[in-house]
Amino acid sequence: MTLIDPDQIKVINEPKRARKADPEMQPRPQRRPDWLKVRAPSGETYDELKRLMRVKTLHTVCEEALCPNIGECWGRGTATFLMMGDVCTRSCGFCDIKTGRPAPLDFDEPRRVAEAVRAMNLHHAVITSVNRDERKDGGAPIFALVIDEIRRLRPGCTVEVLIPDFKGSLDALKIVADAEPDTLNHNVETVPRLFRKVQPQDRYEWAMATLGNAKKLNPKQITKSGIMVGLGETDEEVAGVMRDLVALKVDILTIGQYLQPSRQHLPVERFVAPGQFVEFKRIGLEMGFRWVEAGPLVRSSYNADRQARELRTNI
């Protein structure tokens, strides 16, 4: 078995490092088209789950990222938990999570998350985290611990991990892979040309190595990745990333519209029409992905429960 060395992955046409945009010079946000308008989440189930998150001092990406599908997913028994705090060591231009020096890891957090999964009666839990680049292992043991705790306290609940790239570290990835999550996800987010602009501390090579090595460590592992559109990429560049992911035998792909969290974040360069998402899905399935979710409001965890359930039975 030959594992992927991220330093051996070649990326052509890399741009020069972009200067950080002056918030005062940002263009006025474009008006959202009608297909991107959704109702605010509400209802007893939503309110109760939100209360539970606060009681257990937990964070969810559903709330942090203002996900438009939060009401639908929580109502179906799926939630995405943000672990290792709410301060990230990276400063991606699309993300609304704070950047700074994070607090020490809380090794009791996996138990509290598992208790919340049980209390919420979840059928599928998605576990993600901020980047913890101050640690050599990137916080990988926390992922392994929470997988074990969820399976102990809520048997039958499928578990998806949306992991950082761990700077391409095989040792950190192996800690997570050995815990055998039902789905292992790492979002590539954008096309190689825009990496330094969109996520300046990340590298396309690290993303590709993470996904490729996950499959090499466990050929039966269901792997997944996601792309945002609307940041200045071309449709052909999106197709190029899709081809790279298929070559690594990634099973699941999600493609959704980027929405600017605030005027201090990267602006939306274009709103992609619903018909183009239909085309992305068609192309992806023809390329060989086993599952493609593509649509303006699609986010990484959308329909994650169905993906885990249906693909797991067809390994």
KEZA-62067 format. One record per residue: x, y, z of N, C-alpha, C in turn. Coordinates in steps of 0.1 Angstrom, whole numbers, m for minus. Example, Ala and Ser with C-alpha at 12.3 -4.5 7.8 and 13.67 -1.06 7.14 Angstrom:
// KEZA-62067
(r (132, m57, 78), (123, m45, 78), (132, m33, 78))
(r (128, m22, 71), (137, m11, 71), (129, 0, 79))
//
This chain:
// KEZA-62067
(r (9, m12, 0), (0, 0, 0), (9, 12, 0))
(r (7, 21, m10), (15, 33, m11), (6, 45, m7))
(r (10, 51, 4), (3, 63, 9), (7, 75, 2))
(r (m2, 85, 3), (0, 98, m5), (8, 107, 3))
(r (19, 112, m2), (27, 123, 4), (22, 136, m2))
(r (16, 145, 7), (11, 158, 2), (21, 166, m5))
(r (34, 165, m2), (44, 173, m8), (47, 168, m22))
(r (42, 156, m26), (44, 151, m40), (33, 154, m49))
(r (22, 160, m44), (11, 164, m52), (14, 177, m59))
(r (12, 177, m72), (16, 189, m80), (3, 197, m83))
(r (4, 210, m81), (m7, 219, m84), (m2, 230, m93))
(r (m8, 231, m105), (m4, 241, m115), (m11, 254, m113))
(r (m5, 264, m119), (m11, 278, m119), (m15, 283, m106))
(r (m7, 281, m96), (m10, 287, m83), (m8, 302, m83))
(r (m18, 310, m78), (m17, 324, m78), (m7, 329, m67))
(r (m3, 342, m69), (4, 348, m58), (m5, 350, m46))
(r (1, 351, m34), (m6, 353, m22), (m14, 366, m23))
(r (m27, 364, m20), (m36, 376, m21), (m35, 384, m9))
(r (m36, 398, m10), (m36, 406, 2), (m50, 405, 8))
(r (m50, 406, 21), (m63, 406, 28), (m71, 419, 25))
(r (m84, 416, 21), (m92, 427, 16), (m95, 437, 28))
(r (m96, 450, 24), (m100, 460, 33), (m115, 460, 34))
(r (m120, 458, 47), (m135, 457, 48), (m142, 469, 42))
(r (m136, 481, 43), (m142, 493, 38), (m143, 493, 23))
(r (m134, 485, 16), (m134, 485, 2), (m143, 474, m4))
(r (m149, 465, 5), (m157, 454, 0), (m169, 460, m7))
(r (m173, 453, m19), (m185, 458, m26), (m197, 455, m18))
(r (m208, 462, m21), (m220, 460, m14), (m225, 446, m18))
(r (m230, 439, m8), (m235, 425, m10), (m246, 425, m21))
(r (m245, 415, m29), (m255, 413, m40), (m269, 409, m33))
(r (m279, 413, m39), (m293, 408, m35), (m295, 394, m37))
(r (m299, 386, m27), (m301, 372, m29), (m313, 369, m38))
(r (m311, 360, m47), (m323, 356, m56), (m333, 348, m47))
(r (m345, 347, m53), (m356, 341, m45), (m353, 327, m41))
(r (m345, 320, m49), (m343, 305, m46), (m334, 304, m34))
(r (m328, 314, m28), (m320, 313, m17), (m327, 318, m4))
(r (m340, 321, m5), (m347, 326, 7), (m354, 314, 14))
(r (m351, 313, 27), (m357, 303, 35), (m364, 308, 48))
(r (m373, 301, 53), (m379, 305, 66), (m370, 303, 78))
(r (m371, 312, 88), (m363, 310, 100), (m368, 298, 107))
(r (m359, 290, 113), (m363, 278, 120), (m371, 281, 132))
(r (m381, 272, 135), (m389, 274, 147), (m396, 261, 151))
(r (m403, 261, 162), (m410, 249, 166), (m405, 243, 179))
(r (m413, 235, 185), (m409, 229, 198), (m396, 221, 197))
(r (m395, 213, 187), (m383, 204, 186), (m371, 213, 185))
(r (m371, 223, 176), (m360, 232, 174), (m356, 239, 187))
(r (m366, 244, 194), (m364, 252, 206), (m358, 243, 217))
(r (m363, 230, 218), (m358, 221, 228), (m343, 217, 225))
(r (m340, 215, 213), (m326, 211, 210), (m317, 222, 212))
(r (m321, 234, 209), (m313, 246, 211), (m310, 248, 226))
(r (m320, 246, 234), (m319, 246, 249), (m309, 236, 254))
(r (m310, 224, 249), (m301, 213, 253), (m286, 216, 250))
(r (m284, 222, 238), (m270, 226, 234), (m264, 236, 245))
(r (m272, 245, 249), (m267, 255, 259), (m265, 249, 273))
(r (m274, 240, 277), (m273, 233, 290), (m260, 225, 291))
(r (m256, 219, 280), (m244, 210, 280), (m232, 218, 274))
(r (m233, 231, 273), (m222, 239, 268), (m215, 233, 256))
(r (m224, 230, 246), (m219, 225, 233), (m222, 235, 222))
(r (m214, 233, 211), (m216, 241, 199), (m220, 233, 187))
(r (m229, 238, 179), (m232, 231, 167), (m229, 240, 155))
(r (m224, 234, 144), (m221, 241, 132), (m235, 246, 126))
(r (m245, 238, 129), (m259, 242, 124), (m261, 257, 128))
(r (m258, 260, 141), (m260, 274, 146), (m249, 283, 142))
(r (m236, 279, 144), (m225, 288, 141), (m224, 292, 127))
(r (m228, 283, 118), (m227, 287, 103), (m240, 292, 98))
(r (m250, 294, 107), (m263, 299, 102), (m269, 290, 91))
(r (m268, 277, 93), (m272, 268, 82), (m287, 269, 79))
(r (m290, 271, 66), (m304, 272, 62), (m313, 260, 64))
(r (m306, 249, 66), (m314, 236, 67), (m315, 231, 82))
(r (m312, 240, 91), (m311, 235, 105), (m325, 230, 110))
(r (m336, 236, 106), (m349, 231, 111), (m352, 217, 105))
(r (m349, 216, 92), (m352, 203, 86), (m343, 192, 92))
(r (m330, 194, 93), (m321, 184, 98), (m324, 180, 112))
(r (m326, 190, 121), (m329, 187, 135), (m342, 180, 136))
(r (m351, 183, 128), (m364, 176, 129), (m363, 161, 124))
(r (m353, 158, 116), (m351, 144, 111), (m342, 136, 120))
(r (m337, 142, 130), (m328, 135, 139), (m313, 135, 135))
(r (m309, 146, 129), (m295, 148, 125), (m290, 161, 130))
(r (m278, 162, 135), (m272, 174, 140), (m257, 174, 138))
(r (m251, 185, 136), (m236, 186, 134), (m230, 193, 146))
(r (m221, 187, 154), (m215, 192, 166), (m201, 198, 162))
(r (m198, 210, 167), (m185, 216, 166), (m178, 214, 179))
(r (m167, 207, 178), (m159, 203, 190), (m146, 211, 190))
(r (m139, 210, 202), (m126, 216, 205), (m127, 231, 206))
(r (m139, 236, 210), (m140, 250, 212), (m146, 258, 200))
(r (m147, 271, 202), (m153, 279, 191), (m143, 290, 186))
(r (m130, 287, 188), (m119, 295, 183), (m110, 287, 175))
(r (m108, 292, 162), (m100, 284, 153), (m86, 290, 151))
(r (m76, 282, 147), (m63, 287, 145), (m61, 292, 131))
(r (m71, 290, 122), (m70, 295, 108), (m80, 306, 106))
(r (m78, 313, 95), (m86, 325, 92), (m92, 324, 78))
(r (m100, 315, 75), (m106, 313, 62), (m115, 325, 59))
(r (m115, 329, 47), (m123, 341, 43), (m138, 339, 42))
(r (m142, 327, 43), (m156, 324, 41), (m163, 320, 55))
(r (m155, 319, 65), (m160, 313, 78), (m162, 323, 88))
(r (m173, 321, 96), (m177, 331, 106), (m172, 327, 120))
(r (m164, 316, 121), (m159, 312, 134), (m147, 321, 138))
(r (m146, 324, 150), (m135, 333, 155), (m121, 327, 153))
(r (m112, 336, 150), (m98, 331, 148), (m90, 336, 160))
(r (m81, 328, 166), (m73, 332, 177), (m66, 320, 184))
(r (m63, 322, 196), (m56, 312, 204), (m66, 304, 212))
(r (m68, 292, 208), (m79, 284, 215), (m75, 279, 229))
(r (m85, 276, 237), (m83, 271, 250), (m78, 256, 249))
(r (m72, 251, 260), (m68, 237, 260), (m79, 228, 257))
(r (m76, 216, 251), (m87, 207, 248), (m94, 202, 260))
(r (m107, 200, 259), (m115, 195, 270), (m118, 180, 267))
(r (m111, 171, 274), (m113, 157, 270), (m125, 151, 276))
(r (m133, 159, 283), (m147, 154, 288), (m157, 158, 277))
(r (m154, 166, 268), (m163, 170, 257), (m169, 159, 249))
(r (m161, 149, 245), (m167, 137, 238), (m179, 131, 246))
(r (m178, 129, 259), (m188, 123, 267), (m201, 132, 267))
(r (m199, 145, 268), (m211, 154, 268), (m218, 154, 254))
(r (m210, 154, 244), (m216, 153, 230), (m224, 140, 229))
(r (m218, 129, 233), (m225, 116, 232), (m238, 117, 241))
(r (m237, 123, 252), (m250, 124, 260), (m260, 132, 253))
(r (m256, 143, 246), (m265, 151, 239), (m271, 143, 227))
(r (m263, 135, 221), (m268, 127, 210), (m279, 117, 215))
(r (m276, 112, 227), (m286, 103, 232), (m299, 110, 237))
(r (m297, 122, 243), (m309, 130, 247), (m317, 135, 236))
(r (m310, 138, 225), (m317, 143, 213), (m323, 131, 205))
(r (m320, 119, 208), (m325, 107, 201), (m321, 108, 187))
(r (m308, 111, 184), (m304, 113, 170), (m302, 99, 164))
(r (m304, 99, 151), (m302, 87, 143), (m288, 88, 136))
(r (m283, 101, 134), (m271, 103, 127), (m264, 116, 133))
(r (m252, 115, 137), (m245, 126, 143), (m233, 129, 134))
(r (m231, 142, 131), (m219, 147, 124), (m210, 154, 134))
(r (m198, 151, 134), (m188, 157, 143), (m177, 164, 135))
(r (m176, 177, 138), (m166, 185, 131), (m158, 193, 142))
(r (m149, 201, 138), (m141, 208, 148), (m135, 221, 141))
(r (m130, 230, 150), (m122, 240, 145), (m108, 234, 142))
(r (m99, 241, 136), (m86, 237, 134), (m78, 239, 147))
(r (m70, 230, 151), (m61, 231, 162), (m47, 229, 158))
(r (m42, 239, 151), (m28, 237, 145), (m17, 239, 156))
(r (m21, 243, 168), (m11, 244, 178), (m7, 230, 184))
(r (m15, 220, 180), (m12, 206, 184), (m7, 198, 172))
(r (3, 190, 175), (9, 182, 164), (m2, 172, 159))
(r (m11, 167, 167), (m21, 157, 163), (m33, 164, 158))
(r (m34, 178, 159), (m45, 185, 154), (m58, 182, 161))
(r (m57, 176, 173), (m69, 172, 180), (m76, 159, 176))
(r (m69, 151, 168), (m74, 139, 163), (m80, 130, 174))
(r (m73, 129, 186), (m78, 120, 196), (m93, 123, 200))
(r (m96, 136, 200), (m110, 140, 203), (m120, 133, 194))
(r (m117, 133, 181), (m126, 126, 172), (m127, 111, 175))
(r (m116, 105, 178), (m117, 90, 181), (m125, 88, 194))
(r (m123, 96, 204), (m130, 95, 216), (m145, 97, 215))
(r (m149, 107, 207), (m164, 109, 205), (m171, 98, 197))
(r (m164, 93, 187), (m169, 81, 180), (m172, 70, 190))
(r (m163, 67, 198), (m164, 56, 208), (m176, 59, 218))
(r (m176, 71, 223), (m186, 75, 232), (m200, 75, 227))
(r (m202, 79, 214), (m215, 79, 208), (m220, 64, 206))
(r (m211, 56, 202), (m215, 42, 200), (m218, 35, 213))
(r (m211, 40, 224), (m214, 34, 237), (m228, 38, 242))
(r (m231, 51, 241), (m243, 57, 247), (m255, 57, 238))
(r (m253, 56, 225), (m264, 57, 215), (m261, 47, 204))
(r (m262, 33, 208), (m259, 23, 197), (m269, 25, 186))
(r (m264, 22, 174), (m272, 23, 162), (m272, 37, 155))
(r (m267, 47, 162), (m265, 60, 156), (m253, 60, 147))
(r (m255, 64, 135), (m243, 64, 126), (m236, 77, 129))
(r (m223, 77, 126), (m214, 88, 130), (m206, 92, 117))
(r (m207, 105, 114), (m198, 111, 103), (m189, 121, 110))
(r (m176, 120, 106), (m167, 130, 110), (m162, 139, 99))
(r (m163, 152, 101), (m159, 162, 91), (m146, 168, 97))
(r (m135, 162, 92), (m122, 165, 99), (m114, 176, 92))
(r (m105, 183, 99), (m95, 192, 93), (m86, 184, 85))
(r (m77, 191, 78), (m67, 183, 70), (m55, 179, 78))
(r (m54, 183, 91), (m43, 179, 99), (m29, 182, 93))
(r (m29, 192, 84), (m17, 196, 76), (m11, 184, 69))
(r (m19, 175, 65), (m15, 163, 57), (m9, 152, 66))
(r (m10, 153, 79), (m4, 143, 88), (m10, 130, 87))
(r (m3, 120, 83), (m8, 106, 83), (m11, 101, 97))
(r (m2, 104, 106), (m4, 99, 120), (m17, 104, 126))
(r (m20, 117, 124), (m32, 122, 130), (m44, 116, 123))
(r (m44, 114, 109), (m55, 108, 102), (m57, 94, 107))
(r (m47, 87, 109), (m48, 73, 113), (m55, 71, 127))
(r (m53, 81, 136), (m60, 80, 148), (m75, 81, 146))
(r (m80, 89, 137), (m94, 90, 134), (m99, 78, 126))
(r (m91, 74, 116), (m95, 62, 108), (m96, 49, 116))
(r (m88, 48, 126), (m88, 35, 134), (m101, 34, 142))
(r (m107, 46, 144), (m120, 45, 152), (m132, 42, 143))
(r (m129, 40, 130), (m139, 36, 120), (m152, 43, 120))
(r (m152, 56, 117), (m164, 64, 116), (m172, 58, 104))
(r (m185, 60, 104), (m193, 55, 93), (m190, 63, 80))
(r (m188, 76, 81), (m184, 84, 70), (m172, 93, 74))
(r (m162, 94, 66), (m151, 103, 69), (m151, 114, 58))
(r (m153, 126, 63), (m155, 138, 54), (m144, 148, 56))
(r (m138, 153, 45), (m130, 165, 45), (m134, 174, 33))
(r (m138, 186, 36), (m143, 195, 25), (m131, 202, 19))
(r (m130, 200, 5), (m119, 207, m2), (m123, 222, m3))
(r (m135, 225, m3), (m141, 239, m2), (m141, 247, m15))
(r (m129, 247, m22), (m128, 255, m34), (m118, 250, m44))
(r (m115, 256, m55), (m107, 252, m65), (m92, 256, m62))
(r (m82, 248, m67), (m68, 252, m64), (m64, 266, m66))
(r (m69, 272, m77), (m65, 286, m80), (m69, 296, m69))
(r (m80, 293, m61), (m85, 302, m51), (m81, 298, m37))
(r (m73, 288, m35), (m70, 283, m22), (m64, 294, m13))
(r (m54, 301, m18), (m47, 311, m10), (m56, 323, m7))
(r (m66, 326, m15), (m75, 337, m13), (m86, 332, m3))
(r (m91, 320, m4), (m103, 316, 3), (m98, 310, 17))
(r (m88, 302, 17), (m83, 296, 30), (m68, 296, 30))
(r (m62, 308, 33), (m48, 310, 32), (m39, 301, 39))
(r (m43, 295, 50), (m34, 286, 58), (m36, 271, 54))
(r (m44, 269, 44), (m47, 255, 39), (m39, 253, 26))
(r (m38, 240, 22), (m32, 236, 10), (m40, 226, 3))
(r (m42, 227, m10), (m50, 218, m18), (m43, 204, m16))
(r (m30, 203, m16), (m23, 190, m15), (m27, 183, m2))
(r (m28, 191, 9), (m32, 185, 22), (m46, 179, 21))
(r (m55, 186, 15), (m69, 180, 13), (m69, 168, 5))
(r (m62, 167, m6), (m61, 155, m14), (m55, 144, m7))
(r (m44, 147, 0), (m37, 136, 8), (m46, 130, 19))
(r (m54, 139, 25), (m63, 134, 36), (m73, 125, 30))
(r (m79, 128, 20), (m90, 120, 14), (m84, 107, 8))
(r (m73, 109, 1), (m67, 97, m6), (m62, 87, 4))
(r (m55, 92, 15), (m50, 83, 25), (m60, 76, 33))
(r (m72, 83, 36), (m83, 77, 43), (m87, 64, 36))
(r (m88, 65, 23), (m93, 53, 15), (m82, 42, 15))
(r (m69, 46, 15), (m59, 37, 15), (m57, 30, 29))
(r (m60, 37, 40), (m59, 31, 53), (m70, 21, 55))
(r (m82, 24, 49), (m94, 15, 50), (m101, 16, 37))
(r (m99, 6, 28), (m106, 7, 15), (m121, 7, 16))
(r (m127, 2, 27), (m141, 1, 29), (m147, 14, 35))
(r (m138, 23, 39), (m142, 36, 45), (m150, 44, 35))
(r (m162, 49, 38), (m170, 58, 30), (m164, 72, 32))
(r (m159, 78, 21), (m153, 91, 21), (m162, 101, 14))
(r (m160, 114, 18), (m169, 124, 13), (m161, 138, 13))
(r (m165, 146, 4), (m159, 160, 3), (m170, 170, m2))
(r (m167, 183, 0), (m177, 193, m5), (m170, 205, m11))
(r (m177, 212, m20), (m172, 223, m27), (m183, 235, m25))
(r (m178, 247, m23), (m186, 259, m23), (m185, 265, m37))
(r (m195, 270, m43), (m194, 278, m55), (m199, 292, m53))
(r (m194, 301, m61), (m198, 315, m60), (m187, 324, m55))
(r (m174, 318, m54), (m163, 325, m49), (m154, 330, m60))
(r (m158, 328, m72), (m149, 333, m84), (m144, 322, m92))
(r (m148, 309, m89), (m143, 298, m97), (m151, 297, m110))
(r (m146, 289, m119), (m154, 286, m132), (m160, 272, m130))
(r (m170, 269, m138), (m176, 256, m138), (m166, 245, m142))
(r (m157, 248, m151), (m147, 239, m155), (m137, 236, m144))
(r (m134, 246, m136), (m125, 244, m124), (m132, 235, m114))
(r (m145, 237, m112), (m153, 228, m103), (m152, 213, m109))
(r (m154, 212, m122), (m153, 198, m127), (m139, 192, m126))
(r (m129, 201, m126), (m115, 196, m124), (m113, 191, m110))
(r (m118, 198, m100), (m118, 193, m86), (m126, 180, m85))
(r (m137, 179, m91), (m145, 166, m91), (m137, 155, m97))
(r (m130, 157, m108), (m122, 146, m113), (m111, 142, m104))
(r (m104, 152, m97), (m94, 148, m87), (m100, 140, m76))
(r (m112, 143, m71), (m118, 136, m60), (m122, 122, m65))
(r (m127, 120, m77), (m131, 107, m82), (m119, 98, m83))
(r (m107, 104, m87), (m95, 96, m88), (m90, 91, m75))
(r (m94, 98, m64), (m91, 93, m50), (m102, 84, m45))
(r (m112, 80, m53), (m123, 71, m49), (m132, 77, m38))
(r (m133, 90, m38), (m143, 96, m29), (m157, 92, m33))
(r (m165, 88, m23), (m178, 83, m25), (m189, 94, m27))
(r (m188, 104, m18), (m199, 114, m17), (m194, 128, m20))
(r (m201, 135, m28), (m198, 149, m30), (m210, 158, m28))
(r (m207, 170, m21), (m217, 180, m19), (m212, 193, m25))
(r (m222, 200, m32), (m219, 213, m38), (m230, 222, m35))
(r (m226, 234, m29), (m236, 243, m25), (m231, 258, m28))
(r (m241, 267, m27), (m238, 281, m29), (m231, 287, m17))
(r (m220, 295, m19), (m214, 302, m9), (m223, 315, m6))
(r (m225, 317, 7), (m232, 329, 12), (m223, 337, 21))
(r (m222, 350, 19), (m213, 358, 27), (m218, 360, 41))
(r (m211, 356, 51), (m216, 358, 65), (m217, 372, 69))
(r (m208, 381, 65), (m208, 395, 68), (m200, 403, 58))
(r (m200, 416, 58), (m192, 424, 48), (m177, 422, 51))
(r (m173, 417, 62), (m159, 415, 65), (m154, 402, 58))
(r (m163, 394, 53), (m159, 381, 46), (m158, 383, 31))
(r (m153, 373, 25), (m152, 373, 10), (m166, 375, 4))
(r (m166, 384, m6), (m179, 387, m13), (m184, 375, m22))
(r (m197, 374, m24), (m202, 365, m34), (m199, 370, m48))
(r (m192, 362, m56), (m189, 367, m69), (m200, 363, m79))
(r (m208, 353, m76), (m219, 350, m85), (m229, 341, m77))
(r (m242, 342, m80), (m252, 333, m75), (m254, 322, m86))
(r (m251, 310, m83), (m252, 299, m93), (m267, 295, m94))
(r (m272, 295, m106), (m287, 291, m108), (m289, 277, m105))
(r (m301, 274, m100), (m305, 260, m97), (m302, 250, m108))
(r (m304, 254, m121), (m302, 245, m132), (m287, 240, m133))
(r (m278, 249, m129), (m264, 245, m130), (m260, 235, m119))
(r (m267, 236, m108), (m265, 225, m97), (m270, 212, m102))
(r (m281, 212, m110), (m286, 199, m116), (m275, 194, m125))
(r (m269, 203, m132), (m258, 198, m142), (m246, 193, m134))
(r (m242, 200, m123), (m231, 195, m115), (m234, 181, m110))
(r (m246, 178, m106), (m250, 165, m101), (m249, 155, m112))
(r (m254, 158, m124), (m254, 149, m135), (m239, 145, m138))
(r (m231, 155, m139), (m217, 153, m142), (m210, 144, m132))
(r (m213, 148, m119), (m206, 140, m108), (m210, 125, m108))
(r (m223, 123, m110), (m227, 109, m111), (m221, 101, m123))
(r (m220, 108, m134), (m214, 102, m146), (m199, 100, m144))
(r (m193, 108, m136), (m178, 106, m133), (m176, 94, m124))
(r (m186, 91, m116), (m184, 79, m107), (m186, 81, m93))
(r (m190, 93, m88), (m194, 94, m74), (m206, 85, m71))
(r (m206, 80, m59), (m218, 71, m56), (m230, 79, m51))
(r (m227, 92, m47), (m238, 101, m42), (m234, 115, m44))
(r (m243, 123, m50), (m240, 137, m52), (m252, 145, m47))
(r (m249, 155, m38), (m259, 164, m33), (m255, 178, m39))
(r (m263, 184, m47), (m259, 197, m53), (m272, 206, m54))
(r (m271, 218, m48), (m282, 227, m48), (m278, 240, m41))
(r (m285, 251, m44), (m281, 263, m37), (m280, 263, m22))
(r (m289, 255, m16), (m289, 255, m1), (m282, 243, 5))
(r (m276, 235, m4), (m269, 222, 1), (m257, 226, 10))
(r (m256, 220, 21), (m245, 221, 30), (m239, 207, 32))
(r (m227, 207, 38), (m220, 194, 39), (m228, 183, 46))
(r (m236, 186, 56), (m243, 176, 63), (m257, 173, 58))
(r (m261, 180, 47), (m275, 178, 42), (m277, 164, 37))
(r (m287, 157, 42), (m290, 143, 38), (m279, 134, 42))
(r (m270, 138, 52), (m259, 129, 56), (m264, 116, 62))
(r (m276, 116, 69), (m281, 104, 74), (m285, 94, 63))
(r (m291, 98, 53), (m295, 90, 42), (m282, 84, 35))
(r (m272, 92, 33), (m260, 88, 26), (m254, 77, 34))
(r (m252, 78, 47), (m246, 68, 56), (m254, 55, 56))
(r (m267, 57, 57), (m276, 45, 58), (m275, 37, 44))
(r (m277, 44, 33), (m278, 37, 21), (m265, 32, 15))
(r (m254, 40, 17), (m242, 35, 11), (m235, 24, 20))
(r (m238, 25, 33), (m232, 15, 42), (m237, 1, 38))
(r (m250, 0, 34), (m256, m13, 30), (m251, m18, 17))
(r (m244, m10, 9), (m240, m14, m4), (m224, m14, m6))
(r (m217, m15, 5), (m203, m16, 4), (m198, m29, m2))
//
